[in-house]
Amino acid sequence: MPRVSICIPTYRQIDYLRATLASIQDQAYKDYEVIVSDDSPDDSVERLVASFDFGGKLSYCRNAVALGSPKNWNVAIGKATGDYIKLLHHDDRFTHPDALGAFVQMLDAHPEADFAFGASLVESSVSGESRIHRATNKQLELLASQPESLFFGNIIGAPSATIYRNGLCIEYDQRMKWLVDIDFYIRVLQRNPRFINSAEALIATATEADHQVTKICQDNVEADFFEHVLLYKKVSNKLRNSVTIQRVWFRLFEKYQIYSRADMSSLGDQLELQDYECLNQIFSEYRKKWLQRLPYRLYARLPISIKSILRSLRNFGK
């Protein structure tokens, strides 16, 4: 039985995948297996995988029907036999030869924790620029006391930045694509809030690539708003009284021009009207503030000539 299972869900993108597989071969830590679950409609990934020699440590399976994200993730993870599960997306890679060993050491040294993550080197596929995604000490303190705070922002990063113990029996929610990683992290940490973090960037991850789910879902109302509702239903009992939660929802209401409950229910057929009941209080507060701002909104749209007349009338007699 290997110590760690590196699970790679794939769909074409062989140029990225080539770098992913090469970074695994370069690892000094060798007690691993590699599991590739392929959604590709052709044999491009299969042929690429066959060109690498992992000494019998790699298993490959092409799905008869494309499963999509994140079901393909769950299938790859379900084949894992190692003590630890290391999900590695096909467009991500280890940053240096000791990265996998560092992931394993975090859990080896801390048997009380089920989950660990490191910083990420985030590389733009458009500009070529890079940055480090790293949680601050304050964010880590909040995460330890309230895993649900991930609803406000993903301080952990992509699933490739994580490692966790096999046997948790927690899958990625297959109804989600946009917030699926945040939802998974919250449920893992709700079960066991102890985690280990490394400030070192152990994973390089691509961003802004056209093929990525995040690129496809960004500004997609049915994915963005629907999944926020779905996740909020799970965590509302912990976040309902947070001031920050209003800011999140007010931004989404403004972004998608939602001014009534009918607007919400018309966004798509994924949720029934009663699924939005968790937002009743927040939406009522939003409506009050929206109505209070309505005169200013109307005034801002007036022609300059009308504004001048109104200002003159307001100043008349002063």
Stockholm file with secondary structure:
# STOCKHOLM 1.0

chainA/1-318         MPRVSICIPTYRQIDYLRATLASIQDQAYKDYEVIVSDDSPDDSVERLVASFDFGGKLSYCRNAVALGSPKNWNVAIGKATGDYIKLLHHDDRFTHPDALGAFVQMLDAHPEADFAFGASLVESSVSGESRIHRATNKQLELLASQPESLFFGNIIGAPSATIYRNGLCIEYDQRMKWLVDIDFYIRVLQRNPRFINSAEALIATATEADHQVTKICQDNVEADFFEHVLLYKKVSNKLRNSVTIQRVWFRLFEKYQIYSRADMSSLGDQLELQDYECLNQIFSEYRKKWLQRLPYRLYARLPISIKSILRSLRNFGK
#=GR chainA/1-318 SS CCSEEEEEEECSCHHHHHHHHHHHHTCSCCCEEEEEEECCSSSHHHHHHHTSCCTTCEEEEECSSCCCTTHHHHHHHHTCCSSEEEECCTTEEESSTTHHHHHHHHHHTCTTCSEEEEEEEEEETTTCCEEEECCCHHHHHHHHHCGGGGGGCCSSCSGGGEEEETTCCCCCCTTCSSSHHHHHHHHHHHHCCCEEEEEEEEEEEEESCTTSHHHHHTTCHHHHHHHHHHHHHHHHHHHTTCHHHHHHHHHHHHHTTCCSHHHHHTSCSSSCGGGGGGGHHHHHHHHHHHHHHHHHHHHHTSCHHHHHHHHHHHHTTC
#=GC SS_cons         CCSEEEEEEECSCHHHHHHHHHHHHTCSCCCEEEEEEECCSSSHHHHHHHTSCCTTCEEEEECSSCCCTTHHHHHHHHTCCSSEEEECCTTEEESSTTHHHHHHHHHHTCTTCSEEEEEEEEEETTTCCEEEECCCHHHHHHHHHCGGGGGGCCSSCSGGGEEEETTCCCCCCTTCSSSHHHHHHHHHHHHCCCEEEEEEEEEEEEESCTTSHHHHHTTCHHHHHHHHHHHHHHHHHHHTTCHHHHHHHHHHHHHTTCCSHHHHHTSCSSSCGGGGGGGHHHHHHHHHHHHHHHHHHHHHTSCHHHHHHHHHHHHTTC
//
